[in-house]
Amino acid sequence: MTAQIEINPEICNGRPVVKGTRITVDTILGYLSAGDTVDDVMLAHPSLDQAAVLACIEYARRLSSARTTVQRAS
């Protein structure tokens, strides 16, 4: 996990957030997937810097590359 992202059961029900905020990784990814730029995200959330937004992308990349096994129902 990147140093900028934290998971704490007391913050946003344990969802990953940008450290020191209540801004979830999911919120940032939502902006970006809707076509907003990193600058747009920082304008919407002035407490974030470019490194925090990029950390959200890196966090999602690491999750998507994690190896998992899914069993299909018979």
MIDOSE-1310 file (N, C-alpha, C; in nm, 2 decimals, decimal comma, always signed):
residues 74
mtaq	+0,09/-0,12/+0,00/+0,00/+0,00/+0,00/+0,09/+0,12/+0,00; +0,05/+0,22/-0,07/+0,13/+0,35/-0,07/+0,11/+0,42/+0,06; +0,21/+0,50/+0,09/+0,21/+0,57/+0,22/+0,10/+0,68/+0,23; +0,05/+0,72/+0,11/-0,05/+0,82/+0,11/-0,19/+0,77/+0,14
iein	-0,21/+0,64/+0,13/-0,34/+0,58/+0,15/-0,35/+0,50/+0,28; -0,46/+0,52/+0,35/-0,47/+0,45/+0,48/-0,61/+0,38/+0,49; -0,61/+0,27/+0,56/-0,73/+0,20/+0,59/-0,75/+0,20/+0,74; -0,85/+0,26/+0,79/-0,88/+0,26/+0,94/-1,03/+0,23/+0,96
peic	-1,06/+0,13/+1,04/-1,20/+0,10/+1,06/-1,28/+0,22/+1,12; -1,21/+0,32/+1,18/-1,28/+0,43/+1,23/-1,31/+0,55/+1,13; -1,25/+0,53/+1,01/-1,26/+0,64/+0,91/-1,33/+0,58/+0,79; -1,45/+0,64/+0,76/-1,53/+0,60/+0,64/-1,55/+0,45/+0,63
ngrp	-1,58/+0,39/+0,75/-1,61/+0,25/+0,76/-1,50/+0,16/+0,71; -1,38/+0,20/+0,72/-1,27/+0,12/+0,68/-1,23/+0,12/+0,53; -1,30/+0,21/+0,46/-1,27/+0,22/+0,31/-1,14/+0,29/+0,30; -1,06/+0,26/+0,20/-0,93/+0,33/+0,18/-0,95/+0,48/+0,15
vvkg	-0,88/+0,56/+0,22/-0,89/+0,71/+0,21/-0,75/+0,76/+0,19; -0,74/+0,89/+0,14/-0,62/+0,96/+0,13/-0,58/+1,00/+0,28; -0,46/+0,96/+0,32/-0,42/+0,98/+0,46/-0,45/+1,12/+0,51; -0,50/+1,13/+0,63/-0,53/+1,26/+0,69/-0,66/+1,33/+0,64
trit	-0,74/+1,26/+0,55/-0,86/+1,31/+0,50/-0,97/+1,21/+0,52; -1,09/+1,24/+0,48/-1,20/+1,15/+0,47/-1,24/+1,13/+0,32; -1,14/+1,16/+0,23/-1,17/+1,15/+0,09/-1,13/+1,01/+0,04; -1,22/+0,93/+0,00/-1,20/+0,79/-0,04/-1,13/+0,78/-0,17
vdti	-1,05/+0,67/-0,18/-0,99/+0,64/-0,31/-1,10/+0,62/-0,42; -1,21/+0,56/-0,38/-1,32/+0,54/-0,47/-1,37/+0,68/-0,53; -1,38/+0,78/-0,44/-1,42/+0,91/-0,49/-1,32/+0,97/-0,59; -1,20/+0,96/-0,57/-1,09/+1,01/-0,66/-1,10/+0,93/-0,79
lgyl	-1,11/+0,80/-0,79/-1,12/+0,72/-0,91/-1,25/+0,75/-0,98; -1,35/+0,78/-0,91/-1,48/+0,82/-0,98/-1,46/+0,94/-1,06; -1,39/+1,04/-1,01/-1,37/+1,17/-1,08/-1,29/+1,13/-1,21; -1,18/+1,06/-1,19/-1,09/+1,03/-1,30/-1,16/+0,94/-1,41
sagd	-1,24/+0,85/-1,37/-1,31/+0,76/-1,47/-1,42/+0,84/-1,54; -1,46/+0,95/-1,48/-1,56/+1,03/-1,55/-1,50/+1,13/-1,65; -1,37/+1,13/-1,65/-1,30/+1,22/-1,75/-1,23/+1,34/-1,69; -1,25/+1,36/-1,56/-1,18/+1,47/-1,49/-1,03/+1,45/-1,49
tvdd	-0,96/+1,56/-1,49/-0,81/+1,55/-1,49/-0,76/+1,55/-1,34; -0,64/+1,53/-1,32/-0,58/+1,54/-1,19/-0,60/+1,68/-1,14; -0,58/+1,78/-1,22/-0,60/+1,92/-1,18/-0,75/+1,94/-1,14; -0,84/+1,88/-1,21/-0,98/+1,90/-1,18/-1,01/+1,84/-1,04
vmla	-0,95/+1,73/-1,01/-0,97/+1,66/-0,88/-0,91/+1,76/-0,77; -0,79/+1,81/-0,79/-0,73/+1,90/-0,69/-0,81/+2,03/-0,67; -0,88/+2,08/-0,78/-0,97/+2,19/-0,76/-1,09/+2,16/-0,68; -1,14/+2,04/-0,70/-1,26/+2,00/-0,62/-1,23/+1,97/-0,48
hpsl	-1,10/+1,93/-0,45/-1,06/+1,89/-0,32/-0,92/+1,96/-0,29; -0,92/+2,09/-0,25/-0,80/+2,16/-0,23/-0,70/+2,10/-0,13; -0,75/+2,01/-0,05/-0,65/+1,95/+0,05/-0,57/+1,85/-0,02; -0,60/+1,81/-0,14/-0,52/+1,71/-0,21/-0,41/+1,77/-0,30
dqaa	-0,30/+1,70/-0,31/-0,20/+1,74/-0,41/-0,19/+1,63/-0,51; -0,10/+1,66/-0,61/-0,09/+1,57/-0,72/-0,04/+1,43/-0,67; +0,05/+1,43/-0,58/+0,10/+1,30/-0,53/-0,02/+1,22/-0,46; -0,11/+1,28/-0,40/-0,22/+1,21/-0,33/-0,31/+1,14/-0,44
vlac	-0,34/+1,22/-0,54/-0,42/+1,17/-0,65/-0,35/+1,05/-0,72; -0,23/+1,07/-0,75/-0,15/+0,96/-0,82/-0,14/+0,84/-0,73; -0,13/+0,86/-0,59/-0,13/+0,75/-0,50/-0,26/+0,67/-0,51; -0,37/+0,73/-0,53/-0,50/+0,66/-0,55/-0,49/+0,57/-0,67
ieya	-0,44/+0,62/-0,78/-0,43/+0,54/-0,90/-0,33/+0,42/-0,88; -0,22/+0,45/-0,81/-0,13/+0,34/-0,78/-0,19/+0,24/-0,69; -0,27/+0,28/-0,59/-0,34/+0,19/-0,51/-0,43/+0,10/-0,59; -0,51/+0,16/-0,68/-0,60/+0,08/-0,76/-0,52/-0,02/-0,85
rrls	-0,41/+0,03/-0,90/-0,33/-0,06/-0,99/-0,28/-0,18/-0,92; -0,24/-0,16/-0,79/-0,19/-0,27/-0,71/-0,30/-0,37/-0,68; -0,42/-0,32/-0,65/-0,53/-0,41/-0,62/-0,57/-0,49/-0,74; -0,57/-0,42/-0,86/-0,61/-0,50/-0,98/-0,50/-0,60/-1,02
sart	-0,38/-0,58/-0,98/-0,28/-0,68/-1,02/-0,26/-0,79/-0,91; -0,33/-0,78/-0,80/-0,32/-0,88/-0,70/-0,38/-1,01/-0,75; -0,32/-1,12/-0,72/-0,36/-1,25/-0,77/-0,47/-1,31/-0,67; -0,58/-1,34/-0,73/-0,69/-1,40/-0,65/-0,74/-1,52/-0,72
tvqr	-0,80/-1,60/-0,65/-0,87/-1,72/-0,71/-1,02/-1,71/-0,69; -1,09/-1,72/-0,79/-1,24/-1,72/-0,78/-1,29/-1,85/-0,82; -1,37/-1,91/-0,74/-1,43/-2,04/-0,78/-1,57/-2,02/-0,84; -1,59/-2,08/-0,95/-1,72/-2,07/-1,02/-1,82/-2,17/-0,96
as	-1,94/-2,13/-0,95/-2,04/-2,22/-0,90/-2,07/-2,33/-1,00; -2,09/-2,45/-0,95/-2,11/-2,56/-1,04/-2,26/-2,57/-1,09
